[in-house]
């Protein structure tokens, strides 16, 4: 008690008591959940890659592309390596079997990630939602919000993704509306209680 009293005098924040609805919550370490992972930075590209890491953290790519993140429990050993939990892109309240996409593995693994993609292809996917195979629109991927990234920023993001340690992890196949989903999914939507 005495020690606590002393620390109150020295560091007032140390003795702040929380009351009300937050009383039962412990503060979480803010750097653990959605921090972009460190890349293998070397040579002259280090500054560009570090800028890419900063942007990826800022733009929240992790919140979808890291397994578990959609459920609030990100797998830190698989950061940006794709999600086994999908996201419905058609409305499950109207369709019993909605279409579902699984956020892709963005690490440079050749088979399961984007290791075979060129920088240009990565930039095009981020800014226009057109995948490598020329498929229009990556559903759910929030590319309209990334359309105005400058060339330098988009290139920094691509450079950062290409410098990540490759993680071998195949995400489940996308599901077309009407098909049965074999892996779990979430749905972003607006809900209203009846009463
Ligand atoms: C709201 C969730 C969400 C966020 C946030 C998000 N993405 Fe995606 N992204 C997806 C989904 C879902 C797909 C797969 C779409 C599909 O398969 O049609 C995808 C696909 C991609 C692809 C294509 C990869 C491939 O193999 O097809 C790239 C590249 C990509 N995202 C990069 C990013 C980057 C970089 C950011 C952050 C700037 C980001 N994404 C943020 C959901 C998201």
Boltz pocket constraint, residues with backbone or C-beta under 6 A from the ligand:
constraints:
  - pocket:
      binder: B
      contacts: [[A, 55], [A, 56], [A, 59], [A, 60], [A, 61], [A, 62], [A, 63], [A, 64], [A, 65], [A, 87], [A, 101], [A, 102], [A, 103], [A, 104], [A, 105], [A, 106], [A, 113], [A, 114], [A, 121], [A, 122], [A, 125], [A, 126], [A, 131], [A, 132], [A, 137], [A, 138], [A, 139], [A, 140], [A, 141], [A, 142], [A, 146], [A, 157], [A, 174]]
      max_distance: 6.0
